[in-house]
Amino acid sequence: MASPAADAAEDLRAIALEISTCTECRLSEGRTNAVPGEGAPDADVMFIGEGPGFYEDQQGRPFVGAAGKFLDELLATIGLERKDVYITNTVKCRPPDNRDPRDDELDTCESLYLRRQLQLVNPTLLVTLGRFSLTRLFPGQAISRARGQLLYKDGLAVYPVYHPAAALHQQRLRDVIIDDFRNIPTVLETARRRLTGAVADQQDGYGSDETDSNESSGEQLSLL
Ligand code: URA
């Protein structure tokens, strides 16, 4: 019998195939390659960026340009490699001239693909890279306020950080994202214990006000 990870890997491959021929939104018109995502099908940590850029579109793989190199370095600071995590984006096709993804494009890609990828990988911790993946989960939330805090929503542990591309050339943001990544192992352990109920009644120490207000607000999670 196939293991759950093998089943998830097969289902993720099937989704990637669907994505590669998707024409559900206008972004498909300009793509060279769709960029479904990649990594461990049973990853503890899943990263969601914004959308493919030039190099990702050329290669069909997420985060392979300058921001990706920085992401690799950030992962290395906590002893992780790409193969240990799962990496994808809010939209799977490159927006023309790297413009921001539009709401209808984000909605379509989320409902058709991102939601299913998230359910299959079922990570202990979801790290959102930048504002687009953050606001999918927490509409209206500012990245400058939410970054570095462990948030919960409907059974999902979410840890927002700045986008590596934004942090690449701004020393202040760079220092912040490096610190936020350094905290990932601790945050992951906190999330693991919280989600398994071990510390269900305790505060987390990471932005607990925000954590509690988000958790108790009854807002609907758009991603599940
Ligand atoms: N920026 C993103 O958000 N995603 C990528 O895959 C590359 C750059």
py3Dmol code that shows the C-alpha trace and the ligand (Angstrom):
import py3Dmol

protein = """\
ATOM      1  CA  MET A   1       0.000   0.000   0.000  1.00  0.00           C
ATOM      2  CA  ALA A   2       1.322   3.465  -0.888  1.00  0.00           C
ATOM      3  CA  SER A   3       2.312   5.735   2.017  1.00  0.00           C
ATOM      4  CA  PRO A   4       0.329   8.933   2.617  1.00  0.00           C
ATOM      5  CA  ALA A   5       3.352  10.935   1.406  1.00  0.00           C
ATOM      6  CA  ALA A   6       3.468   8.914  -1.817  1.00  0.00           C
ATOM      7  CA  ASP A   7      -0.260   9.474  -2.315  1.00  0.00           C
ATOM      8  CA  ALA A   8       0.170  13.211  -1.703  1.00  0.00           C
ATOM      9  CA  ALA A   9       3.126  13.300  -4.125  1.00  0.00           C
ATOM     10  CA  GLU A  10       1.027  11.663  -6.822  1.00  0.00           C
ATOM     11  CA  ASP A  11      -1.896  14.029  -6.243  1.00  0.00           C
ATOM     12  CA  LEU A  12       0.448  17.036  -6.279  1.00  0.00           C
ATOM     13  CA  ARG A  13       1.871  15.831  -9.598  1.00  0.00           C
ATOM     14  CA  ALA A  14      -1.647  15.548 -10.983  1.00  0.00           C
ATOM     15  CA  ILE A  15      -2.391  19.122  -9.876  1.00  0.00           C
ATOM     16  CA  ALA A  16       0.877  20.309 -11.466  1.00  0.00           C
ATOM     17  CA  LEU A  17      -0.230  18.743 -14.722  1.00  0.00           C
ATOM     18  CA  GLU A  18      -3.576  20.531 -14.541  1.00  0.00           C
ATOM     19  CA  ILE A  19      -1.787  23.813 -13.840  1.00  0.00           C
ATOM     20  CA  SER A  20       0.521  23.350 -16.816  1.00  0.00           C
ATOM     21  CA  THR A  21      -2.441  23.468 -19.211  1.00  0.00           C
ATOM     22  CA  CYS A  22      -4.708  25.810 -17.232  1.00  0.00           C
ATOM     23  CA  THR A  23      -6.432  28.589 -19.187  1.00  0.00           C
ATOM     24  CA  GLU A  24      -8.836  29.698 -16.452  1.00  0.00           C
ATOM     25  CA  CYS A  25      -7.489  33.251 -16.240  1.00  0.00           C
ATOM     26  CA  ARG A  26      -5.726  35.808 -18.449  1.00  0.00           C
ATOM     27  CA  LEU A  27      -2.325  35.087 -16.880  1.00  0.00           C
ATOM     28  CA  SER A  28      -2.127  31.886 -18.905  1.00  0.00           C
ATOM     29  CA  GLU A  29      -1.949  33.954 -22.113  1.00  0.00           C
ATOM     30  CA  GLY A  30       1.497  35.363 -21.394  1.00  0.00           C
ATOM     31  CA  ARG A  31       3.233  32.462 -19.735  1.00  0.00           C
ATOM     32  CA  THR A  32       6.145  30.448 -21.055  1.00  0.00           C
ATOM     33  CA  ASN A  33       5.723  27.851 -18.313  1.00  0.00           C
ATOM     34  CA  ALA A  34       3.315  27.594 -15.437  1.00  0.00           C
ATOM     35  CA  VAL A  35       5.014  27.280 -12.032  1.00  0.00           C
ATOM     36  CA  PRO A  36       3.031  24.839  -9.890  1.00  0.00           C
ATOM     37  CA  GLY A  37       5.419  24.583  -6.936  1.00  0.00           C
ATOM     38  CA  GLU A  38       7.806  21.979  -5.638  1.00  0.00           C
ATOM     39  CA  GLY A  39       9.226  20.320  -2.572  1.00  0.00           C
ATOM     40  CA  ALA A  40       8.441  17.654  -0.040  1.00  0.00           C
ATOM     41  CA  PRO A  41       4.828  16.445  -0.323  1.00  0.00           C
ATOM     42  CA  ASP A  42       4.743  15.934   3.436  1.00  0.00           C
ATOM     43  CA  ALA A  43       6.686  19.065   4.399  1.00  0.00           C
ATOM     44  CA  ASP A  44       6.311  20.464   7.910  1.00  0.00           C
ATOM     45  CA  VAL A  45       6.781  23.951   6.525  1.00  0.00           C
ATOM     46  CA  MET A  46       5.123  25.289   3.386  1.00  0.00           C
ATOM     47  CA  PHE A  47       6.041  28.652   1.837  1.00  0.00           C
ATOM     48  CA  ILE A  48       3.674  30.699  -0.310  1.00  0.00           C
ATOM     49  CA  GLY A  49       5.133  33.531  -2.366  1.00  0.00           C
ATOM     50  CA  GLU A  50       3.409  35.914  -4.737  1.00  0.00           C
ATOM     51  CA  GLY A  51       3.833  34.762  -8.315  1.00  0.00           C
ATOM     52  CA  PRO A  52       6.475  33.684 -10.810  1.00  0.00           C
ATOM     53  CA  GLY A  53       8.895  36.247 -12.189  1.00  0.00           C
ATOM     54  CA  PHE A  54      10.944  36.121 -15.374  1.00  0.00           C
ATOM     55  CA  TYR A  55      13.272  33.260 -14.433  1.00  0.00           C
ATOM     56  CA  GLU A  56      10.520  31.199 -12.816  1.00  0.00           C
ATOM     57  CA  ASP A  57       8.437  31.574 -15.977  1.00  0.00           C
ATOM     58  CA  GLN A  58      11.410  30.431 -18.051  1.00  0.00           C
ATOM     59  CA  GLN A  59      12.163  27.399 -15.901  1.00  0.00           C
ATOM     60  CA  GLY A  60       8.757  26.432 -14.536  1.00  0.00           C
ATOM     61  CA  ARG A  61      10.134  26.384 -10.984  1.00  0.00           C
ATOM     62  CA  PRO A  62       9.423  28.737  -8.059  1.00  0.00           C
ATOM     63  CA  PHE A  63      12.023  31.109  -6.637  1.00  0.00           C
ATOM     64  CA  VAL A  64      14.927  30.456  -8.977  1.00  0.00           C
ATOM     65  CA  GLY A  65      15.971  34.116  -9.508  1.00  0.00           C
ATOM     66  CA  ALA A  66      17.708  36.509  -7.131  1.00  0.00           C
ATOM     67  CA  ALA A  67      14.901  36.330  -4.546  1.00  0.00           C
ATOM     68  CA  GLY A  68      15.101  32.548  -4.738  1.00  0.00           C
ATOM     69  CA  LYS A  69      18.824  32.566  -4.100  1.00  0.00           C
ATOM     70  CA  PHE A  70      18.169  34.682  -1.020  1.00  0.00           C
ATOM     71  CA  LEU A  71      15.386  32.302   0.038  1.00  0.00           C
ATOM     72  CA  ASP A  72      17.865  29.402  -0.240  1.00  0.00           C
ATOM     73  CA  GLU A  73      20.275  31.319   1.989  1.00  0.00           C
ATOM     74  CA  LEU A  74      17.536  32.015   4.507  1.00  0.00           C
ATOM     75  CA  LEU A  75      16.568  28.338   4.568  1.00  0.00           C
ATOM     76  CA  ALA A  76      20.211  27.391   5.077  1.00  0.00           C
ATOM     77  CA  THR A  77      20.396  29.575   8.201  1.00  0.00           C
ATOM     78  CA  ILE A  78      17.939  27.173   9.817  1.00  0.00           C
ATOM     79  CA  GLY A  79      19.460  24.025   8.388  1.00  0.00           C
ATOM     80  CA  LEU A  80      16.835  23.510   5.702  1.00  0.00           C
ATOM     81  CA  GLU A  81      17.047  22.928   1.984  1.00  0.00           C
ATOM     82  CA  ARG A  82      14.354  23.249  -0.641  1.00  0.00           C
ATOM     83  CA  LYS A  83      13.785  19.525  -0.651  1.00  0.00           C
ATOM     84  CA  ASP A  84      12.755  19.721   3.037  1.00  0.00           C
ATOM     85  CA  VAL A  85       9.946  22.244   2.505  1.00  0.00           C
ATOM     86  CA  TYR A  86       7.188  22.897  -0.013  1.00  0.00           C
ATOM     87  CA  ILE A  87       7.291  26.141  -2.019  1.00  0.00           C
ATOM     88  CA  THR A  88       4.553  27.580  -4.168  1.00  0.00           C
ATOM     89  CA  ASN A  89       2.895  30.885  -5.079  1.00  0.00           C
ATOM     90  CA  THR A  90      -0.515  32.534  -4.882  1.00  0.00           C
ATOM     91  CA  VAL A  91      -0.665  32.568  -8.687  1.00  0.00           C
ATOM     92  CA  LYS A  92       1.050  29.973 -10.844  1.00  0.00           C
ATOM     93  CA  CYS A  93       1.619  32.048 -13.982  1.00  0.00           C
ATOM     94  CA  ARG A  94       3.756  35.162 -14.320  1.00  0.00           C
ATOM     95  CA  PRO A  95       1.786  38.418 -14.354  1.00  0.00           C
ATOM     96  CA  PRO A  96       2.780  40.582 -17.350  1.00  0.00           C
ATOM     97  CA  ASP A  97       5.696  42.898 -16.574  1.00  0.00           C
ATOM     98  CA  ASN A  98       5.646  41.525 -13.034  1.00  0.00           C
ATOM     99  CA  ARG A  99       2.555  43.547 -12.172  1.00  0.00           C
ATOM    100  CA  ASP A 100       0.625  42.642  -9.021  1.00  0.00           C
ATOM    101  CA  PRO A 101      -1.763  39.697  -9.362  1.00  0.00           C
ATOM    102  CA  ARG A 102      -5.412  40.843  -9.573  1.00  0.00           C
ATOM    103  CA  ASP A 103      -8.152  39.704  -7.253  1.00  0.00           C
ATOM    104  CA  ASP A 104      -9.915  37.515  -9.811  1.00  0.00           C
ATOM    105  CA  GLU A 105      -6.613  35.845 -10.738  1.00  0.00           C
ATOM    106  CA  LEU A 106      -5.816  35.227  -7.081  1.00  0.00           C
ATOM    107  CA  ASP A 107      -9.305  33.879  -6.394  1.00  0.00           C
ATOM    108  CA  THR A 108      -9.225  31.522  -9.369  1.00  0.00           C
ATOM    109  CA  CYS A 109      -5.768  30.136  -8.646  1.00  0.00           C
ATOM    110  CA  GLU A 110      -6.555  29.729  -4.971  1.00  0.00           C
ATOM    111  CA  SER A 111      -9.806  27.877  -5.444  1.00  0.00           C
ATOM    112  CA  LEU A 112      -8.543  25.650  -8.256  1.00  0.00           C
ATOM    113  CA  TYR A 113      -5.042  24.842  -7.051  1.00  0.00           C
ATOM    114  CA  LEU A 114      -3.602  26.500  -3.934  1.00  0.00           C
ATOM    115  CA  ARG A 115      -6.296  25.243  -1.624  1.00  0.00           C
ATOM    116  CA  ARG A 116      -5.806  21.664  -2.826  1.00  0.00           C
ATOM    117  CA  GLN A 117      -2.022  21.903  -2.555  1.00  0.00           C
ATOM    118  CA  LEU A 118      -2.349  23.154   0.986  1.00  0.00           C
ATOM    119  CA  GLN A 119      -4.699  20.348   1.934  1.00  0.00           C
ATOM    120  CA  LEU A 120      -2.385  17.708   0.456  1.00  0.00           C
ATOM    121  CA  VAL A 121       0.855  18.986   1.992  1.00  0.00           C
ATOM    122  CA  ASN A 122      -0.992  19.743   5.225  1.00  0.00           C
ATOM    123  CA  PRO A 123       1.966  21.600   6.753  1.00  0.00           C
ATOM    124  CA  THR A 124       2.372  22.244  10.450  1.00  0.00           C
ATOM    125  CA  LEU A 125       3.420  25.791   9.608  1.00  0.00           C
ATOM    126  CA  LEU A 126       2.495  27.941   6.643  1.00  0.00           C
ATOM    127  CA  VAL A 127       4.996  30.730   6.007  1.00  0.00           C
ATOM    128  CA  THR A 128       3.568  33.516   3.869  1.00  0.00           C
ATOM    129  CA  LEU A 129       6.171  35.470   1.897  1.00  0.00           C
ATOM    130  CA  GLY A 130       5.011  39.046   1.397  1.00  0.00           C
ATOM    131  CA  ARG A 131       1.630  40.693   1.421  1.00  0.00           C
ATOM    132  CA  PHE A 132      -0.283  38.759  -1.230  1.00  0.00           C
ATOM    133  CA  SER A 133      -0.183  35.387   0.477  1.00  0.00           C
ATOM    134  CA  LEU A 134      -0.714  37.048   3.876  1.00  0.00           C
ATOM    135  CA  THR A 135      -3.855  38.875   2.779  1.00  0.00           C
ATOM    136  CA  ARG A 136      -5.321  35.729   1.213  1.00  0.00           C
ATOM    137  CA  LEU A 137      -5.576  34.485   4.778  1.00  0.00           C
ATOM    138  CA  PHE A 138      -5.929  37.718   6.680  1.00  0.00           C
ATOM    139  CA  PRO A 139      -7.576  40.312   4.441  1.00  0.00           C
ATOM    140  CA  GLY A 140      -6.503  43.866   5.215  1.00  0.00           C
ATOM    141  CA  GLN A 141      -3.623  42.785   7.424  1.00  0.00           C
ATOM    142  CA  ALA A 142      -0.449  44.851   6.946  1.00  0.00           C
ATOM    143  CA  ILE A 143       2.713  42.840   6.418  1.00  0.00           C
ATOM    144  CA  SER A 144       4.718  45.337   8.491  1.00  0.00           C
ATOM    145  CA  ARG A 145       2.436  44.594  11.444  1.00  0.00           C
ATOM    146  CA  ALA A 146       1.891  40.853  10.991  1.00  0.00           C
ATOM    147  CA  ARG A 147       5.420  39.756  10.124  1.00  0.00           C
ATOM    148  CA  GLY A 148       7.205  37.652  12.667  1.00  0.00           C
ATOM    149  CA  GLN A 149       4.016  36.716  14.493  1.00  0.00           C
ATOM    150  CA  LEU A 150       2.508  33.284  14.743  1.00  0.00           C
ATOM    151  CA  LEU A 151      -1.142  33.552  13.769  1.00  0.00           C
ATOM    152  CA  TYR A 152      -3.797  30.884  13.784  1.00  0.00           C
ATOM    153  CA  LYS A 153      -6.837  30.578  11.646  1.00  0.00           C
ATOM    154  CA  ASP A 154      -9.204  27.626  11.546  1.00  0.00           C
ATOM    155  CA  GLY A 155      -6.567  25.093  12.536  1.00  0.00           C
ATOM    156  CA  LEU A 156      -3.833  26.515  10.378  1.00  0.00           C
ATOM    157  CA  ALA A 157      -0.669  28.034  11.875  1.00  0.00           C
ATOM    158  CA  VAL A 158       0.535  30.950   9.773  1.00  0.00           C
ATOM    159  CA  TYR A 159       3.819  32.826  10.098  1.00  0.00           C
ATOM    160  CA  PRO A 160       4.047  35.896   7.843  1.00  0.00           C
ATOM    161  CA  VAL A 161       7.437  37.252   6.805  1.00  0.00           C
ATOM    162  CA  TYR A 162       8.528  39.906   4.332  1.00  0.00           C
ATOM    163  CA  HIS A 163       8.960  38.818   0.741  1.00  0.00           C
ATOM    164  CA  PRO A 164      12.622  37.940   0.045  1.00  0.00           C
ATOM    165  CA  ALA A 165      12.572  40.165  -3.069  1.00  0.00           C
ATOM    166  CA  ALA A 166      11.548  43.159  -0.959  1.00  0.00           C
ATOM    167  CA  ALA A 167      14.201  42.358   1.611  1.00  0.00           C
ATOM    168  CA  LEU A 168      16.923  41.736  -0.946  1.00  0.00           C
ATOM    169  CA  HIS A 169      17.942  45.344  -1.440  1.00  0.00           C
ATOM    170  CA  GLN A 170      16.748  47.023   1.755  1.00  0.00           C
ATOM    171  CA  GLN A 171      19.101  46.420   4.633  1.00  0.00           C
ATOM    172  CA  ARG A 172      16.470  47.099   7.279  1.00  0.00           C
ATOM    173  CA  LEU A 173      14.032  44.549   5.857  1.00  0.00           C
ATOM    174  CA  ARG A 174      16.894  42.153   5.238  1.00  0.00           C
ATOM    175  CA  ASP A 175      17.835  42.180   8.920  1.00  0.00           C
ATOM    176  CA  VAL A 176      14.185  41.644   9.859  1.00  0.00           C
ATOM    177  CA  ILE A 177      13.608  38.706   7.524  1.00  0.00           C
ATOM    178  CA  ILE A 178      16.841  37.047   8.668  1.00  0.00           C
ATOM    179  CA  ASP A 179      15.649  37.321  12.277  1.00  0.00           C
ATOM    180  CA  ASP A 180      12.173  36.094  11.376  1.00  0.00           C
ATOM    181  CA  PHE A 181      13.632  33.048   9.623  1.00  0.00           C
ATOM    182  CA  ARG A 182      15.864  32.314  12.604  1.00  0.00           C
ATOM    183  CA  ASN A 183      12.702  32.032  14.666  1.00  0.00           C
ATOM    184  CA  ILE A 184      11.084  29.462  12.373  1.00  0.00           C
ATOM    185  CA  PRO A 185      12.265  26.363  14.303  1.00  0.00           C
ATOM    186  CA  THR A 186      10.841  27.781  17.541  1.00  0.00           C
ATOM    187  CA  VAL A 187       7.648  28.905  15.858  1.00  0.00           C
ATOM    188  CA  LEU A 188       7.278  25.497  14.227  1.00  0.00           C
ATOM    189  CA  GLU A 189       7.607  23.760  17.566  1.00  0.00           C
ATOM    190  CA  THR A 190       5.084  26.137  19.139  1.00  0.00           C
ATOM    191  CA  ALA A 191       2.659  25.509  16.282  1.00  0.00           C
ATOM    192  CA  ARG A 192       3.157  21.755  16.507  1.00  0.00           C
ATOM    193  CA  ARG A 193       2.381  21.729  20.207  1.00  0.00           C
ATOM    194  CA  ARG A 194      -0.521  24.120  19.839  1.00  0.00           C
ATOM    195  CA  LEU A 195      -2.095  22.238  16.972  1.00  0.00           C
ATOM    196  CA  THR A 196      -1.749  18.916  18.740  1.00  0.00           C
ATOM    197  CA  GLY A 197      -3.464  20.468  21.730  1.00  0.00           C
ATOM    198  CA  ALA A 198      -0.482  20.209  24.071  1.00  0.00           C
ATOM    199  CA  VAL A 199      -0.596  23.885  24.960  1.00  0.00           C
ATOM    200  CA  ALA A 200      -4.102  24.683  23.826  1.00  0.00           C
ATOM    201  CA  ASP A 201      -4.750  26.975  26.738  1.00  0.00           C
ATOM    202  CA  GLN A 202      -1.446  28.806  26.836  1.00  0.00           C
ATOM    203  CA  GLN A 203      -0.296  31.994  25.238  1.00  0.00           C
ATOM    204  CA  ASP A 204       2.299  31.629  22.502  1.00  0.00           C
ATOM    205  CA  GLY A 205       4.669  34.480  23.140  1.00  0.00           C
ATOM    206  CA  TYR A 206       4.544  35.479  19.471  1.00  0.00           C
ATOM    207  CA  GLY A 207       2.139  38.353  19.126  1.00  0.00           C
ATOM    208  CA  SER A 208      -0.346  36.682  21.376  1.00  0.00           C
ATOM    209  CA  ASP A 209      -2.802  39.579  21.236  1.00  0.00           C
ATOM    210  CA  GLU A 210      -3.010  39.328  17.517  1.00  0.00           C
ATOM    211  CA  THR A 211      -3.010  35.562  17.631  1.00  0.00           C
ATOM    212  CA  ASP A 212      -5.927  35.485  19.978  1.00  0.00           C
ATOM    213  CA  SER A 213      -7.899  38.174  18.219  1.00  0.00           C
ATOM    214  CA  ASN A 214      -7.465  36.465  14.890  1.00  0.00           C
ATOM    215  CA  GLU A 215      -8.261  33.108  16.293  1.00  0.00           C
ATOM    216  CA  SER A 216     -11.354  34.130  18.133  1.00  0.00           C
ATOM    217  CA  SER A 217     -12.713  36.508  15.527  1.00  0.00           C
ATOM    218  CA  GLY A 218     -14.579  33.782  13.675  1.00  0.00           C
ATOM    219  CA  GLU A 219     -13.360  35.196  10.363  1.00  0.00           C
ATOM    220  CA  GLN A 220     -13.560  32.675   7.582  1.00  0.00           C
ATOM    221  CA  LEU A 221     -10.259  31.415   6.273  1.00  0.00           C
ATOM    222  CA  SER A 222     -10.273  31.849   2.545  1.00  0.00           C
ATOM    223  CA  LEU A 223      -7.706  29.131   2.059  1.00  0.00           C
ATOM    224  CA  LEU A 224      -9.469  26.119   3.517  1.00  0.00           C
TER     225      LEU A 224
END
"""
ligand_1 = """\
8
URA
N 8.726 35.861 -6.314
C 7.674 35.109 -5.964
O 6.773 35.547 -5.264
N 7.637 33.861 -6.377
C 8.577 33.313 -7.131
O 8.455 32.145 -7.471
C 9.669 34.124 -7.484
C 9.734 35.395 -7.063
"""
view = py3Dmol.view(width=600, height=400)
view.addModel(protein, "pdb")
view.setStyle({"model": 0}, {"cartoon": {"style": "trace"}})
view.addModel(ligand_1, "xyz")
view.setStyle({"model": 1}, {"stick": {}})
view.zoomTo()
view.show()
